[in-house]
Amino acid sequence: MIKKNRRLKVRFAGVLLTASLLTTACATSSTGDVVKVVDRPDTQSANVNYVSYRAPLQPLNFIKLPVGSVQPEGWVKKYLELQREGLTGHLGEISAWLEKENNAWLTTGGDHGWEEVPYWLKGYGNLAYILNDPKMIAETKVWLEGVFASQQPDGYFGPVNERNGKRELWAQMIMLWCLQSYYEYSNDQRVIDLMTNYFKWQMTVPDDMLLKDYWENSRGGDNIISIYWLYNRTGDKFLLDLAEKIHRNTADWTKSTSLPNWHNVNIAQCFREPATYYMQTGDSAMLKASYNVHNLIRRTFGQVPGGMFGADENARMGYIDPRQGVETCGLVEQMASDEIMLCMTGDPMWAEHCEEVAFNSYPAAVMPDFKALRYITCPNHTISDSKNHHPGIDNSGPFLSMNPFSSRCCQHNHAQGWPYFSEHLVLATPDNGVATAIYGACKATVKVGQGKEIVLHEQTNYPFEEGITFTVSTDEKVAFPFYLRIPSWTSDAEVRVNGKKVSAKPVAGKYLCIEREWTDGDKVELTLPMSLSMRTWQVNKNSVSVDYGPLTMSLKIDENYVAKDSRETAIGDSKWQKGADSKKWPTTEIYANSPWNYSLVLDQKEPLKNFKVVRKEWPADNFPFTVGSVPLEVKAFGRQIPSWKIDETGICGVLPEEDAAKGAKEEITLIPMGAARLRISAFPNTRE
């Protein structure tokens, strides 16, 4: 099967019908089960078990469970443990921005940590709650107590950062998310009181003094999400007026052919603002605008595999080749946006896109031991050193090596990626059911029906294997709907309940909903057949990428890891604590010890005819994202292109012309691109 450009298609007709259940097939089994194929969950009723969007806001299609309700297992849990033992868990010991003495979040008039503390705490705190780690929870509370202590009589809280007489509120936006997670964990009433008083203060700020600085102006949508979070708990009417005030003072992300700015993190984070405000207005144009921004950036700069787009700081005309990358900040913000868009719209496309980024792009941005990360990661990434590669890379500086001290943003903001992903593995639905739209091994404690608590156990090595098994644990029978996303890339998906195939045929790109009275030990087996497919990136010289289910394949390159002194190789604005031992936290540069400049040899009639999938043993340490441990390979054929080399800026050259001279045909190996820290994922193609 050949796929042109992107797999993910926008379905405006579908996204506008978020308030109703769209049933395309329905069957009742002999046991009384009702099995339906639907476009969205049923939003006509209101969930009685969890806080959701209250009227007049539009109903959520999916409701995130309180932090800690989902306990990841398998490789997802392994990733969280690596975070705890690696950079996320120890950043407070090495980052100067997190130094407690004279920190802006702990001391009035403090001189550092304004943005970095909440960036880091946003992921660190959630990681602490998910892993139920007492030491990390205690550390989180130190910072949150500082937040509570910073409140002023007028309702303002946190550092005072004034520019041109106007208070800059971006850092507060991030910290509000930290407080929201803490409330889910603790039910501490101080969170509600602080947020209420702070939002009353925001109402007093004149429009010409509000959100005028660059970052806060772009990212006002994050403020709106926090306003709705509080409104759903208190019902205070002034909050809806404040949301309108924040929206009108936020950058305009609704234009059809242009963006307020072209910074990669802003795009990944801010495109959801119109859709967020749609939840209040019900204006379909706002919802369409978010879809438009998502697609607009990808039509020019995102004609590459991995789900992202080329904006190594900023998207630049002429820099559209797959050798252009994106910040680690951009990766985790895109995942968060996909998760938020999924809950607001119910559109399965957002779950599929989140998986595409999470499985293929994000893992390669960090070291396997999670003790360092790089600022920029690219679909075609053949050297990871500490040199300055401008103008091949937009910024000047060492942006490609894995460095634990670089930079002020990604070094801290990376922390949210896997915790937020974990929290969205199991979701509640408006009709008091449960849903799995993003797949990963976990145990979720969730209330269904009229308040009955069950445990849903998901067992799988997805996305490396096709099978997913769910087991329901309950001490009494309970009726509720269970929604399963059927990915668009699969065909002939199969669902069995207690060994029997369900009565309705699953449809790719939709949900299968099973309504029944569930008994302790009931099992649902979901099989998602994976096959090789290909995408052609026409604007990038008809280069191709090869997919296997949700995984995109990359050339297997022999990676040579070289340790360097992190202090000497860090980005210029990086700072570390005086006691930090750089020997314990080295920079790693990665060099190719094998050729990378291959085209793929494709059959004229059946392009992937000679490609062979090879399954390997699952890694004993439960970590599949390295060249040596990845449990899946594809055998293929390629031809080297001698003219395709490292270019004058020191990075992978742009894709060669289609008629470039090629060497002899030879066997090559492809691996999932998430396991390849050096990779070629968009290949020149040779037809024979």
URHU-V393268 format. One record per backbone hydrogen bond with DSSP energy under -0.5 kcal/mol. CO is the residue of the C=O (numbers start at 1). NH is the residue of the N-H. If there is no record, write none. Layout:
BEGIN
co/nh
CO/NH
CO/NH
END
This chain:
BEGIN
co/nh
1/534
3/5
3/536
7/9
10/12
11/14
11/15
12/16
14/17
17/20
20/22
21/23
22/24
22/39
25/37
27/35
29/32
33/29
33/35
34/515
35/27
36/38
36/513
37/24
37/25
38/511
41/43
54/57
61/430
63/428
66/69
69/71
69/445
70/72
71/443
73/76
73/77
74/78
75/79
76/80
77/81
78/82
79/83
80/84
81/85
82/86
83/89
86/90
87/91
88/91
90/93
90/94
91/94
91/95
94/577
95/98
96/99
100/103
102/111
102/112
103/106
103/107
107/110
112/104
113/117
115/119
116/120
117/121
118/122
119/123
120/123
120/124
121/125
122/126
123/127
124/128
125/129
126/130
127/131
128/132
128/133
132/134
133/137
134/138
135/139
136/140
137/141
138/142
139/143
140/144
141/145
142/146
143/147
144/148
145/149
146/150
147/150
148/151
152/155
156/152
159/161
160/162
161/168
163/166
166/163
167/169
169/173
170/174
171/175
172/176
173/177
174/177
174/178
175/179
176/180
177/181
178/182
179/183
180/184
181/185
182/186
183/187
187/189
188/191
188/192
189/193
190/194
191/195
192/196
193/197
194/198
195/199
196/200
197/201
198/202
199/203
200/204
201/204
201/205
202/205
206/209
207/210
213/217
214/218
215/219
217/220
217/251
219/222
219/223
220/223
220/224
221/225
222/226
223/227
224/228
225/229
226/230
227/231
228/232
230/233
230/234
231/235
236/239
237/240
237/241
238/242
239/243
240/244
241/245
242/246
243/247
244/248
245/249
246/249
247/250
251/253
262/315
263/267
264/268
265/269
266/270
267/271
270/273
272/276
273/277
274/278
275/279
276/279
277/280
277/281
278/282
279/58
282/284
283/286
283/287
284/288
285/289
286/290
287/291
288/292
289/293
290/294
291/295
292/296
293/297
294/298
295/299
296/300
297/301
301/310
302/304
304/307
309/311
311/313
312/394
312/395
313/264
316/319
318/320
321/324
322/380
324/379
325/311
326/377
327/331
328/332
329/333
330/334
331/335
332/336
333/337
334/338
335/339
336/340
337/341
338/342
339/343
340/344
341/345
341/346
342/346
343/61
343/62
347/350
347/351
348/352
349/353
350/354
351/355
352/356
353/357
354/358
355/359
356/360
357/361
357/362
358/363
362/365
363/366
365/374
367/370
370/87
372/367
373/403
375/328
377/326
379/381
379/681
381/679
382/592
384/590
385/400
385/401
387/389
387/399
389/392
389/393
395/397
397/389
397/399
399/376
401/403
402/588
403/373
403/406
407/411
409/412
409/413
410/414
412/415
413/416
414/417
415/419
416/420
417/421
418/422
419/423
420/424
421/424
422/425
423/65
424/438
426/65
427/435
428/63
429/432
432/449
433/429
434/483
435/427
436/485
441/73
442/458
443/71
444/446
444/456
446/454
448/451
448/452
449/451
452/448
454/446
455/457
455/473
456/444
456/458
457/459
457/471
458/442
459/469
461/464
466/528
467/461
468/526
469/459
470/524
471/457
472/474
472/521
473/455
478/518
480/516
481/434
482/514
483/436
484/512
485/487
486/509
486/510
487/490
494/527
495/502
496/498
496/525
497/500
500/497
507/510
510/486
511/38
511/513
512/484
512/514
513/36
513/515
514/482
514/516
515/34
516/480
516/518
518/478
519/522
522/472
523/498
524/470
524/526
525/496
525/527
526/468
526/528
527/494
527/529
531/549
533/547
534/3
535/537
535/545
536/5
536/538
537/540
537/542
537/543
538/541
538/542
540/543
543/537
544/683
545/535
546/553
547/533
548/551
551/548
552/673
554/671
555/557
557/559
558/560
558/593
559/561
560/591
562/589
564/566
564/587
565/568
565/569
566/570
571/574
575/96
577/580
580/582
581/584
581/585
587/564
587/589
588/402
589/562
590/384
591/560
596/598
597/641
598/684
599/639
600/602
600/686
602/688
605/607
606/603
606/609
607/603
608/611
612/635
614/633
619/622
622/624
626/630
631/616
632/672
633/614
634/670
635/612
636/668
637/601
638/666
639/599
640/642
640/663
641/644
643/645
645/653
647/650
651/647
657/660
664/640
666/638
668/636
669/556
670/634
671/554
672/675
673/676
675/677
679/381
680/555
681/683
683/544
684/600
686/602
END
